[in-house]
């Protein structure tokens, strides 16, 4: 474990120093409006103080307002946002938190899986603080399944190309909850029926190996999570979002991290066709890319859907694939407050015998922004 830790530490230090310098460089230079605007507004008037022809709006001979200058931002440049002008529209918000603004997010959720719905809960508290217009400090605590799964992280997000591409690095102490699988009769003769002496009430029922709604603790890992958050607006109300996460550099290995379901070779008809093996996670990096889409049908309402591919230890064996999918609806009544609902399918590419909608989690969250 020590050689793996040493290699991971050297790699993490080189990565953090390199990208940290790029993201931090120029942190004292907020985003400005298009160059030349101040000179045109301040020095372009005639002797009696009137505006010249280069103003943001023109006036025709009848005195009616002309077309707006297409090069002028619709409201304000990203670095000039304040708390009172912070966009209600999700897509118009900058990727990094504006300088002097702090955002707090509180979430409460519960498991709503097919088995064991509402038997466990989770809470989260996350914070973002704009140290500069292009540099954000991040941190938080997340949990699920009665704290059998949790994460505590702290790091930064800095702009590589302002409001287009960021670098996100966070130190993370975390563990996964491991679902406990049991054999159920399908269709059941009674709710949640399990075979007795290998038999179901309905002789034609299959015996499926499914998550029972109970969870065990995984091992605690320390990782450096790296992402390159990217957003490109196809239209003013539609944007592609990607790479909020890309990979995790692990500093230790654990014996228990996730459950892998594999087929049982030669299993007789009517008997369970799969078995569950709890697997560990080595000291190699994990591959965790994400991609999604954000839509603002009206300014105050945003709809976001994104998926993530999780491959422990960069092991591309089919049995190690996990593909969680999250949908979020968020309403923003003001610049200072958001409220929303997140719905997550924990794995939309499950093993044979399971449905993509068997494992589900839902959470209600609220965000508040403070500052100036």
Residue pairs with C-beta under 8 A, 6 or more apart in sequence:
1 252
1 253
1 283
4 250
4 251
4 252
4 253
4 282
4 283
4 284
5 251
5 252
5 283
7 283
8 224
8 249
8 250
8 251
8 283
8 285
9 251
11 249
12 224
12 249
12 251
15 169
15 224
15 226
15 249
16 169
16 224
19 158
19 167
19 169
20 156
20 158
20 169
22 158
22 160
22 167
23 134
23 135
23 156
23 157
23 158
23 159
23 160
23 166
23 167
24 135
24 158
26 134
27 131
27 132
27 134
27 135
27 158
28 132
30 79
30 80
30 99
30 132
30 133
30 134
31 77
31 78
31 79
31 80
31 133
31 134
31 162
31 163
32 77
32 79
32 80
33 72
33 73
33 76
33 77
33 80
34 71
34 72
34 73
34 77
37 72
40 52
40 54
40 55
41 51
41 55
44 51
44 52
44 54
44 55
45 51
45 52
46 52
55 69
56 68
56 69
56 72
57 65
57 66
57 67
57 68
57 69
58 65
58 66
58 67
59 65
59 66
60 66
74 92
75 85
75 87
75 92
76 85
78 94
78 98
78 133
78 162
78 163
79 98
79 99
79 133
79 134
79 162
81 87
81 94
81 98
81 101
82 98
82 372
83 101
83 335
83 336
83 369
83 370
83 371
83 372
84 335
85 335
86 93
86 98
86 101
86 335
86 336
86 369
87 93
87 335
88 299
88 300
88 332
88 334
88 335
89 296
89 299
89 300
89 302
89 332
90 294
90 296
90 302
90 304
90 330
90 332
91 231
91 233
91 236
91 237
91 238
91 239
91 294
91 296
91 302
94 133
94 162
94 163
95 157
95 159
95 163
95 164
95 166
95 229
95 231
96 130
96 133
96 134
96 135
96 136
96 157
96 158
96 159
96 162
96 163
96 166
97 103
97 128
97 129
97 130
97 136
98 130
98 133
99 130
99 131
99 132
99 133
100 130
100 371
100 372
101 129
101 130
101 369
101 370
101 371
101 372
102 127
102 128
102 129
102 130
102 369
102 370
102 371
103 127
103 128
103 129
103 367
103 368
103 369
103 370
104 125
104 126
104 127
104 367
104 368
104 369
104 370
105 124
105 125
105 126
105 127
105 140
105 365
105 366
105 367
106 123
106 124
106 125
106 365
106 366
107 123
107 124
107 125
107 126
107 142
107 342
107 363
107 364
107 365
107 366
108 121
108 122
108 123
108 124
108 363
108 364
108 365
109 121
109 122
109 123
109 124
109 144
109 342
109 361
109 362
109 363
109 364
110 117
110 118
110 120
110 121
110 122
110 361
110 362
110 363
111 117
111 118
111 119
111 120
111 121
111 144
111 145
111 213
111 360
111 361
112 118
112 360
112 361
112 362
113 211
113 213
113 346
113 358
113 359
113 360
113 361
114 210
114 211
114 213
114 355
114 357
114 358
114 359
114 360
115 184
115 192
115 210
115 211
115 212
115 213
115 358
116 211
116 212
116 213
116 214
117 213
119 213
119 214
120 144
120 145
120 146
120 148
120 215
121 144
121 146
122 142
122 143
122 144
122 145
122 146
122 147
122 149
122 361
122 363
123 143
124 140
124 141
124 142
124 143
124 363
124 365
125 140
125 141
126 138
126 139
126 140
126 141
126 142
127 138
127 139
127 140
128 136
128 137
128 138
128 157
129 136
129 137
130 136
130 371
131 137
133 162
134 158
134 159
134 162
135 156
135 157
135 158
135 159
136 156
136 157
136 158
137 155
137 156
138 153
138 154
138 155
138 156
138 157
138 168
138 170
139 153
139 154
139 155
139 170
140 152
140 153
141 150
141 151
141 152
142 150
142 151
143 149
143 150
143 151
144 150
144 177
144 361
145 177
145 215
146 215
148 175
148 177
148 215
148 216
148 217
149 175
149 176
149 177
149 215
149 218
150 174
150 175
151 172
151 173
151 174
151 175
152 172
152 173
152 174
153 170
153 171
153 172
153 173
153 174
153 225
154 170
154 171
155 168
155 169
155 170
155 171
155 225
156 168
156 169
156 170
157 166
157 167
157 168
157 169
157 229
158 166
158 167
159 165
159 166
160 166
160 167
160 228
163 231
164 230
164 231
164 232
165 228
165 229
165 230
166 228
166 229
166 230
167 226
167 227
167 228
168 225
168 226
168 227
168 228
168 229
168 244
168 245
169 224
169 225
169 226
170 224
170 225
171 222
171 223
171 224
171 225
172 222
172 223
172 224
172 225
172 248
173 220
173 221
173 222
174 220
174 221
174 223
175 217
175 218
175 219
175 220
175 221
175 254
176 218
176 257
176 258
177 215
177 216
177 217
177 218
178 215
178 216
178 217
178 218
178 256
178 257
178 258
178 259
178 278
179 211
179 212
179 214
179 215
179 259
179 359
180 211
180 212
180 214
180 215
180 216
181 209
181 210
181 211
181 212
181 259
181 261
181 276
182 194
182 209
182 210
182 212
183 194
183 195
183 207
183 208
183 209
183 210
183 272
184 192
184 193
184 194
184 207
184 208
184 210
185 193
185 194
185 195
185 200
185 201
185 202
185 205
185 206
185 207
185 208
186 205
186 206
186 207
186 208
187 202
187 205
188 200
188 201
188 202
188 205
189 200
189 201
189 202
189 205
190 201
193 200
193 201
195 207
198 271
200 207
206 270
206 353
207 270
207 271
207 272
207 273
208 272
208 353
208 354
209 261
209 272
209 273
209 274
209 275
209 276
209 353
210 353
210 354
210 358
211 358
211 359
216 256
216 278
217 256
218 254
218 256
218 257
218 258
219 254
219 255
219 256
219 257
219 280
219 281
220 254
221 250
221 251
221 252
221 254
221 257
221 281
222 250
222 251
222 252
223 248
223 249
223 250
223 251
223 286
224 248
224 249
224 251
225 245
225 247
225 248
225 249
225 288
226 245
226 246
226 247
226 248
226 249
227 243
227 244
227 245
227 246
227 290
228 243
228 246
229 241
229 242
229 243
229 244
230 240
230 241
230 242
230 243
231 239
231 240
231 241
231 242
231 294
232 239
232 240
233 239
234 240
236 296
237 295
237 296
237 297
238 293
238 294
238 295
238 296
239 293
239 294
239 295
240 291
240 292
240 293
240 294
241 291
241 292
241 293
241 294
241 304
241 306
242 289
242 290
242 291
242 292
243 289
243 290
243 291
244 290
244 306
245 288
245 289
245 290
245 308
246 287
246 288
246 289
247 285
247 286
247 287
247 288
247 289
248 285
248 286
248 288
249 285
250 281
250 282
250 283
250 284
250 285
250 286
251 283
252 283
253 280
253 281
253 282
253 283
254 280
254 281
255 280
256 278
256 279
256 280
257 279
257 280
257 281
257 312
258 278
258 279
258 281
258 312
258 322
259 276
259 277
259 278
259 279
260 276
260 277
260 278
260 279
260 319
260 320
261 274
261 275
261 276
261 277
261 319
261 350
261 351
261 353
261 354
262 274
262 275
262 277
262 319
262 351
263 273
263 274
263 351
263 352
264 271
264 272
264 273
264 274
264 275
267 273
273 352
273 353
274 351
274 352
274 353
279 312
279 320
281 312
281 313
282 312
282 313
284 313
284 314
285 313
285 314
286 310
286 311
286 312
286 313
286 314
287 309
287 310
287 311
287 314
288 308
288 309
288 310
288 311
289 308
289 309
290 306
290 307
290 308
290 309
291 306
291 307
292 304
292 305
292 306
292 307
292 326
293 304
293 305
293 306
294 302
294 303
294 304
295 302
295 303
295 304
296 302
296 303
297 303
299 332
300 331
300 332
300 333
301 329
301 330
301 331
301 332
302 328
302 329
302 330
302 332
303 327
303 328
303 329
303 330
304 326
304 327
304 328
304 329
304 330
305 325
305 326
305 327
305 328
306 325
306 326
307 323
307 324
307 325
307 326
307 348
308 323
308 324
308 325
308 326
309 321
309 322
309 323
310 321
310 322
310 323
310 324
311 320
311 321
311 322
312 320
313 320
319 351
321 349
322 346
322 347
322 349
323 347
323 348
323 349
324 344
324 345
324 346
324 347
324 348
325 344
325 345
325 348
326 342
326 343
326 344
326 345
327 342
327 343
327 344
328 340
328 341
328 342
328 343
329 340
329 341
330 338
330 339
330 340
331 338
331 339
331 340
332 338
333 339
335 369
336 368
336 369
336 370
337 366
337 367
337 368
337 369
338 366
338 367
339 364
339 365
339 366
339 367
340 364
340 365
340 366
340 367
341 362
341 363
341 364
341 365
342 362
342 363
342 365
343 360
343 361
343 362
344 360
344 361
344 362
344 363
345 356
345 357
345 359
345 360
346 359
346 360
346 361
347 356
347 359
348 356
349 356
350 356
350 358
350 359
